Amino acid sequence: MSSRALSGALGIDTSNYTTSAAAYAPELPQPVSAGRLLEVGDGGCGLRQSDAVFAHVKNLPEIVAEAMRRFDGEIAAVGVSARPRDAEGSYMPCFLTGVAAASAAASALRVPLYEFSHQANHVAAAAFAAGRPELLRQPFLAWHLSGGTSELLLVRPDGEKIIRCERVGGTSDLAAGQAIDRAGVMLGLRFPCGRALDALSLRAETPPAPARLSVKGLEMSLSGLENKARALAEAQETPERIARFVLETVLLSVARVTEGALRQYGALPILCAGGVMCNTLIRARMEKQFSAHFADAAFSADNAAGCAVLAYLKNERARGRTGDGD
């Protein structure tokens, strides 16, 4: 690394689960990141948007300051998640808090502000943290499995946005993370339940058979999974086996859709992003069957690293540089 000061980008993401900030410069092995989960009361399955907005307003000053303490360099651009997805009408109030903070930071620093989707943030963060930044310069398939979204994306390079994410499959109803959280809350786990349900499932020696898969083309349905899990609980099935049942059903559904996508789009690389992809069983299956690329858990769950990376790349492009980042 040269002796000159690092020049990088700040990223901010304010999802319905986590307040996140990150900073990126290509000289770093990976983005530096800070985040805080939004608190949900016992027995709850999420936050109302008004509560999430209030929590972000409280968290943002400290989280941004923490990310900047970890970054020994100058900020040349700011990136922020301004909406959930790259789709017309995609909107969620909690992202407005991040936009406000990012806009204020960019104005104070007199640097450009770039807006991205929360989904593009996830994909870019996973690509860089998995050590595969070159994916952003070629077509690939990406799973975004989280508490609010379960989509299979065809990702292509884009002259304006760096990457463009097109939904080609996923859940037709309940998101995988919602199914997992509802089952976890039913079992007495604290929301969000992904990590605890994962640990619980690994203690099941002989899991029950997964539910009959509801997959049509590249669409899967998970809406009946909660009722089936509840029926197992009423039949005095153990929590460990119920947890394994839920996760096995999700992973087999995801695998079935992935098989169909590879038949339809060819042998494209597969990247996995989103908090659900931190799950031990799902990750093991996707790596073994599809050689899928994964980031560490910190960059699969909600974070702002992707916004920092995308803002840096877009700013370099605006300045007439390639800004490949690898």
Backbone hydrogen bonds, N-H to C=O, Kabsch-Sander energy under -0.5 kcal/mol:
donor,donor_aa,acceptor,acceptor_aa,energy
6,L,72,D,-0.7
8,G,74,E,-2.9
9,A,24,Y,-2.3
10,L,77,A,-2.3
11,G,22,A,-3.4
12,I,79,G,-1.8
13,D,20,S,-2.2
15,S,18,T,-1.4
19,T,36,R,-2.6
20,S,13,D,-2.6
20,S,18,T,-0.6
21,A,34,A,-2.6
22,A,11,G,-2.2
23,A,32,V,-2.4
24,Y,9,A,-2.3
28,L,25,A,-2.0
32,V,23,A,-2.3
34,A,21,A,-2.8
36,R,19,T,-2.1
38,L,17,Y,-3.4
44,G,41,G,-2.2
52,A,48,R,-2.4
53,V,49,Q,-2.8
54,F,50,S,-1.9
55,A,51,D,-2.3
56,H,52,A,-2.4
57,V,53,V,-2.3
58,K,54,F,-1.7
59,N,55,A,-2.3
60,L,56,H,-3.0
63,I,59,N,-2.4
64,V,60,L,-2.8
65,A,61,P,-1.9
66,E,62,E,-2.2
67,A,63,I,-2.2
68,M,64,V,-2.3
69,R,65,A,-1.9
70,R,66,E,-1.1
71,F,68,M,-0.9
72,D,70,R,-0.6
73,G,71,F,-1.4
74,E,6,L,-3.5
76,A,8,G,-3.6
76,A,74,E,-0.6
77,A,8,G,-0.7
78,V,112,P,-2.3
79,G,10,L,-3.2
80,V,114,Y,-1.9
81,S,12,I,-2.0
82,A,80,V,-0.7
82,A,116,F,-3.2
83,R,116,F,-0.7
87,A,85,R,-1.7
90,S,87,A,-2.1
95,F,92,M,-1.7
96,L,93,P,-1.9
97,T,93,P,-0.6
97,T,94,C,-0.8
98,G,94,C,-0.7
99,V,95,F,-2.1
100,A,96,L,-2.3
101,A,97,T,-2.1
102,A,98,G,-2.9
103,S,99,V,-2.7
104,A,100,A,-2.1
105,A,101,A,-2.3
106,A,102,A,-2.7
107,S,103,S,-2.3
108,A,104,A,-2.4
109,L,105,A,-2.3
110,R,106,A,-1.0
111,V,106,A,-2.2
114,Y,78,V,-2.8
116,F,80,V,-2.8
118,H,83,R,-3.1
119,Q,84,P,-1.7
121,N,117,S,-2.2
122,H,118,H,-2.1
123,V,119,Q,-2.3
124,A,120,A,-2.7
125,A,121,N,-2.4
126,A,122,H,-2.4
127,A,123,V,-2.3
128,F,124,A,-2.2
129,A,125,A,-2.6
130,A,126,A,-1.9
131,G,128,F,-1.4
132,R,127,A,-2.9
135,L,132,R,-1.8
136,L,133,P,-1.6
137,R,134,E,-1.9
138,Q,135,L,-1.9
140,F,155,V,-2.0
141,L,269,P,-2.8
142,A,153,L,-2.4
143,W,271,L,-2.5
144,H,142,A,-0.5
144,H,151,E,-2.9
145,L,143,W,-0.6
145,L,273,A,-2.3
146,S,144,H,-0.6
146,S,149,T,-3.6
151,E,144,H,-2.0
152,L,169,G,-2.8
153,L,142,A,-3.4
153,L,151,E,-0.6
154,L,166,E,-3.1
155,V,140,F,-3.1
155,V,153,L,-0.7
156,R,164,R,-2.1
158,D,162,I,-2.2
162,I,158,D,-1.6
163,I,161,K,-1.9
164,R,156,R,-2.7
166,E,154,L,-2.2
166,E,164,R,-0.6
167,R,165,C,-0.5
168,V,152,L,-2.9
169,G,152,L,-1.4
170,G,218,L,-2.5
171,T,150,S,-2.4
172,S,220,M,-2.5
177,G,146,S,-1.6
179,A,175,A,-2.2
180,I,176,A,-2.4
181,D,177,G,-2.7
182,R,178,Q,-2.7
183,A,179,A,-2.0
184,G,180,I,-2.4
185,V,181,D,-2.8
186,M,182,R,-2.1
187,L,183,A,-1.4
188,G,185,V,-1.7
189,L,184,G,-2.9
197,L,193,C,-3.1
198,D,194,G,-2.1
199,A,195,R,-2.1
200,L,196,A,-2.3
201,S,197,L,-2.5
202,L,198,D,-1.5
203,R,200,L,-1.4
204,A,201,S,-1.6
205,E,203,R,-0.7
215,V,213,L,-0.7
216,K,219,E,-3.0
219,E,216,K,-2.0
220,M,170,G,-2.9
221,S,214,S,-2.6
225,L,222,L,-1.5
228,K,224,G,-1.9
229,A,225,L,-2.3
230,R,226,E,-2.4
231,A,227,N,-2.2
232,L,228,K,-1.7
233,A,229,A,-1.9
234,E,230,R,-2.4
235,A,231,A,-1.3
236,Q,233,A,-1.7
237,E,232,L,-2.6
242,I,238,T,-2.1
243,A,239,P,-2.6
244,R,240,E,-2.0
245,F,241,R,-2.3
246,V,242,I,-2.4
247,L,243,A,-2.2
248,E,244,R,-2.7
249,T,245,F,-2.0
250,V,246,V,-2.0
251,L,247,L,-2.7
252,L,248,E,-2.3
253,S,249,T,-1.8
254,V,250,V,-2.5
255,A,251,L,-2.4
256,R,252,L,-2.1
257,V,253,S,-2.1
258,T,254,V,-2.4
259,E,255,A,-2.3
260,G,256,R,-1.7
261,A,257,V,-2.3
262,L,258,T,-2.2
263,R,259,E,-1.6
264,Q,260,G,-1.9
265,Y,261,A,-3.2
266,G,262,L,-1.4
268,L,266,G,-2.5
271,L,141,L,-2.6
272,C,293,H,-2.6
273,A,143,W,-2.9
274,G,300,S,-1.0
276,V,145,L,-1.7
277,M,145,L,-0.8
277,M,274,G,-1.2
278,C,275,G,-1.8
279,N,276,V,-1.9
283,R,279,N,-2.4
284,A,280,T,-2.2
285,R,281,L,-2.1
286,M,282,I,-2.5
287,E,283,R,-2.5
288,K,284,A,-2.1
289,Q,285,R,-2.8
290,F,286,M,-1.8
291,S,287,E,-1.2
292,A,286,M,-1.5
293,H,270,I,-3.0
295,A,272,C,-0.6
299,F,296,D,-1.6
300,S,296,D,-0.6
300,S,297,A,-1.1
301,A,297,A,-2.4
308,A,304,A,-1.7
309,V,305,A,-2.6
310,L,306,G,-3.0
311,A,307,C,-2.4
312,Y,308,A,-2.1
313,L,309,V,-2.6
314,K,310,L,-2.8
315,N,311,A,-2.3
316,E,312,Y,-2.4
317,R,313,L,-2.2
318,A,314,K,-2.3
319,R,315,N,-1.4
320,G,317,R,-1.6
321,R,316,E,-3.4
